[in-house]
């Protein structure tokens, strides 16, 4: 939690800003390939809403025509009604009012419709991302911070939403407006049009110089935000440990370090990209002054240019640079959104849990016979955790695993649940290869009571019913009674309807454990896994839990992992693991007679670590 960041902040403003054009070109070329792929994937989601998108496009075209018509009518009014002293000025003004009114209406419609498209698009992305998360194997979550994953589901997708809301309309309308403005200007005066175009190379060069430096900064900013979210989530979850060891100052310093990195990457990204409007405004004013000055000389010299034409060009020169400015600004917004979308698609590209065999069996019922035959497993190649593990568990038997930390006890359970697949050997359940049974079918006949039981935010009744979603209230209460949980539940305000905070906040650890046992009883599994189920519990609560566990284990194949030896002495078979191998196996009394590792453990000659 407190170790340094794996990827230190690498951005150095002076060096980055002084990069040569060749280096910048290389970076842009590498980036463009990813950007193209990301845009295509975003389009797949947008394409589901083609009809709405076509309506938005039609409104953009209509509003662009109206925005071009407004300045043209104003220039015409100056020539006809001011210089030529014509009548009919009021109807002309009314016509202009209708044009600007329609323009406002089309702008409102396209914004409303585009918001709908954007929200539906990110809804689909969020849905697919969340569904994909549930298909990923357990090892994926073991190597990822939960807060960082949450950042991708929320912040990064929201970036895409914000960009779609504004960028699509701005980009399309800006391009159409530029084309329309150029067409009208060329028809009025090619010379003044050429003067307007003089600022384009400067604009393009400035935008290229700036955006080549901001794209990687936005990606760096998104990575830093994800890292900070993960750190905050971890810190909030570990508040008791932090306070118990008085490490508030340490985690605060670590937070400030990460916060500083977000500040630095965000500052330079926004500062450099924020220079674009200033550059555009300066060039805009230069273009405006040039057109008015040269246009006035053309009017005076009688070269066929009127005051109204100058007014149209002056207005169009501002409108000409505005879409360029909008394009530059939206490009930076788009870069930020694409950085977020890339992070989302990275998760969606993670390989899912291996598919079940095409002919995998679906078990309607399970007896609970389990057999490990020469099973070996390694999380990393060349570093085996289990070596040739073999044992059998008959239906209704209780098998306990004992051994030092890292001996492979929890790994055996992970293999049994098919969270992992053996590197060698085989696992058979009811005579069938575990790999030949569908995972959801296998796990539907299993239940878990863990050292730190997880409860969801909601009522106690809902948390117990998680073991059997269609259970009636009477079944829920009967399971709670068998788990010795009914009495304390009835003392809570609201009883079974009492609301629990996230992760079961508001009740004691022992009470959470009893609810977890009730949930397992309601599930009525054939195979039961107890992983340190009575650790960190007071003696009185432990007695209640032990009674509930005895009821739960009756008639079920049970696998027990425990450091407290009194919890496993009644097991039918105790398997002793050392360095990933089975060194002893037998009942409690048998192992004591052998005077091996287990006997020394019971007699206090060795301590499990």
C-alpha angles and dihedrals in degrees: 000000000000100000119113120274114275093227112041118209106274103184117115111178100207093049094042094048092049096053117131123249091249094058092045090049091054092052092048092050092052091046095048092063092055091043092054092050092047092050091051091052092048089050090057088064095041092049091069087072099049094137094056090042090053089051090051090049091051090052090048091053091047093048091047091054090049093049089053092046094055099064091039091056090047092053091046090051090055093052098042105036104028106034099027094037093225122167129232094073096142096057088048091054090048089053090053090049090054091050094052091042092053089046091056091047094051090047090053093048095049092049093050093047093045091051087056092050092047094049093047090048096052090041088060092046092048091047093051093045093051091046090049091052089061091053094054119102122252094252089064092062092044091064098041131076111239092221091054090053090048089053090058093049093048117018100032095046090045088056089058090049093051091048094050091048093057111012101059095053093042095047096047095041091046093053093046092045091051092051092047094046092050091050094050093044093050091051091053103040127348091193095056089043089056090051090052091052092056091084095052098083090050091050094047093048092048094048092047092050093049101041092048087064101038100053096072091040091059090050090049090050092053091049091050092049091051091049092050092049090052092049093048092048090050092047094050091048091050099046094122093054092044092052094040090057094036092238097144093116092048095053090042090056090047089050092050090052092054092041090052091054091053088048093051097046092041093046095053093041092052095037095053095041090045089063090070096077090048091051092047094048091051093050090044092056091047091052091047093052091046094052095046093047097046092038091055090052090051092050092049092046092051097239095152096270117126132201088251090055091053090049090051092048093046090053093043092048088060091044089047094058093038095067089045088052090047091049090053094047094045090047089062090046088050091051090054092048092047090051088055093044091051090055090050093049090047088064092043089053092055109114112259126228109292111272120252117255113274091244096040112150126246110214116216089187135006130209094199103237108155128187130181114197116193093320118184127177140177129185088203127030111263095016106089119195097185125035120197098323115188130174141128133225119195121211110284095015124129116224119189127197121211129179146107122297109284094025091120104258097133091039090061089055091047090054092047090054090045093240082134134018122232118258088216138000127031142266120216127194119192087347094304124110108256088228088059093059121080111251095230090050092048095048092045087068094049134077132190135211107187135191091251105031115209118223125185128231107267139064125332088241091057092048092053091043089057085086090061115011096197095049117132120237090254091057091049092052092045090053090049091052092051088050092051088242101111097084097053091041091056090052091058119092104263095015110219088001092060111129118236123207120234112302091012096296113175100047133071126266091251092051090050088052092052091051089050089052091049088051090052092047090052090051089058094208128191091216123042127194120199112186111186087319095168102039120120091018127126119247097254093048090044090058090053091047092048091052091049092047092052089055091046095049095048110116093359133106102248131192114197129193113188143151092199102084094200088068094060105036091098093052117123090229132014116201117200115208126196125171091348095306134106105245099168137014132179145081122312095261093045092053093048091056092052091061092217134133093303093051090051089048093054092046092052095248091123131034123211112240 
